[in-house]
Amino acid sequence: MRVLIVITALLFAGSWWLSEDLFFPIEQLRAVKLDNRAGLLIAGAVVLIVLAAIGSTIVWRSRWPWRVFGAALVISGTLTGGYLGHRCASSALNECAGSPDRVPRALAAYHQRMGQFPMTLEQLGVVPCKRCLRGSIVTYKSDGVTYDFSFGDWLVTWHGTDREPITAIK
């Protein structure tokens, strides 16, 4: 039973971490030409079957109600972790998309105080649009004189530089 709980906890944490990627699983499914309705259903069914097999195999020597419980625990733990990770990433995206000029304003204020742009977002003090486990969704590059940043998901990407305004690209 301890092994079942440990495996479920690991799957919970792993699915949370994976689901904080705003491009997961669409990019992976697109790579194998399954980024359509049927592909999502097939991939979902395969994942559920594999998770059920893992859960029931761990408690294989037990009676069938324990095998069903093991399968249900592994499936629910993994799906819950995935749901929570996705919610965390969506919250970070909504924070950025709701006020996309927040990052450039913070960068401009830093530039005015220090005479250059920060090399990392951490130098701003408060990192914008932060996910629970994986840090900010903002991709930022700077050489101190100029900067380039972007954020988004698999549908829309926002991009801006010190010379160009923020634009949303679909």
N, C-alpha and C positions, 0 to 999 in steps of 0.2 A: 504494500500500500504506500510506503514511503517513496518508492521509486515512481509510482504513478503521480504523486503530488509534486515531486521534484521535476519530472518531465513536463507536467502541466505548467508549472511555474516558469520553466525555461521557454516553453512554447509561447506562453503569455508575454513574457518579456521580449522574445524575439519578434513576435508578430506586432507588438507595440512599436518596437524600433523600426521594423520594415515599413509599417503603415505611416510613420511620420514622413516618409518620402512621398512628396506630392505627385510623383510620376509613377509610383508603384500601384498596381501591377500592369498598368496600361503599356508602358514602354516594353516590358518583358513579353507581354502578349502580342504586341505589334511585331516584335522581332520574329515570332514564329507564326505570324499571319492569323492570330486568333483574337484580334482586337475588335470583335463584333459580338452581337448578342449571343449567338450560338457558341462562340469561343469562350465567352465569359461563363456561360452555363456549364460547358464541358470542363473548363478549368476548375470552377467551383465544386463540381461533383467529384472530380478526381481528388481535390484537396480534402473534401469531407470524408471520402472513402479511405484515404491514406491516414487521416487523423483517427478515424474510427478503428482502423486496423491497429494502429499504434496503441491506442487506449485499451482495446480489448486484449491485445497480445500481452501487455504488461501484467494483467491479472488473469492470464489464461488458465491457470490451474484452479481458479475459483469457479463457483457456479455461474450460470448464465446471467443472473441479475447483476452480479459484480462485473461481469464483462461488459454488459450494457452500460452500467454506471461508469466504468473506466472509459469507454468510448465517448459517452456524453460529457464527462469531465474534461477530457482532452480537447474535444471539439469546442465546448463552451469557453474553456480557458483561452484557447487560441483566438476564437472569434471576438471575445471580450477585449483581449489585448489589441487586436487589430482595430476594433471599433474605437477604443480609447486613443490609440496612436493617431488614427485618422482625425478624430475630433481635435486633438491637440494641434496637429498640423493645419487643419482648417481654421482654427482660431488664430493661429499666427498669420495665415494668409489673409484672413478677413481684417486683421489689425493693419496689415500693410496696404491692402487694397482700399480700405476705408479712408485712409489718409496717406496716399502714395507720396505726397510732397514732404512728409515727416522726415524721412531720411535725408533728402537734400537740404532741408532747413537746418537739421542738426549738423550736417557736414559744413554748411556755410558758416554757422555760428562757431564751430571749432576752428575753421580757417581764419575767421576774423580774430579770434583770441590768440591762436598759435602761429599764424602766418603760413601755415601749410595744412593740407588735408591729412587726416590720420592714416597711418599705414594699415590699420585694422579697425573694424567696427568696435572692438572692445575698448579702444582708446576714447570713444565717445562717453564712456561711463555706463550708460544703460544700453544694452544691445537691443535693437528693435526687432520685432516680429520673431520672437524666440519660441521654438518648439520645446517640449518637455525634456526630451532625451538628446536630440541631435543639434542643438544650437539654433542659430538664426536661419531663416529661409532665404535671407538676402545674400547674394553673391556680390562681393565687393573687392575691387582691385584699385590700388592707388600707388603712385610713385611720389606722393607728397605734393606734386604740382597739379596733377589732374586726378580724376577718379572716374570709375565706371561701375555701375551697380545694376543689378537686376533681381527680380523675384517673380515667382509665378507657379502655376501648376501645369498640368498637361493640356489645358485649354487656352489659357491666357498667360502671357509673360509681360511684365512691366520692365522697361529699360530706361536708364537715364545716365547722363554724364554731367560733368561740370560745365560743358559747353552746350548741351542739348537738353530740352525739357523731357520730362517723363512721358513715354508713350506706351500704350497697351498694344500688344501684338497678338493676334489670334492665329 
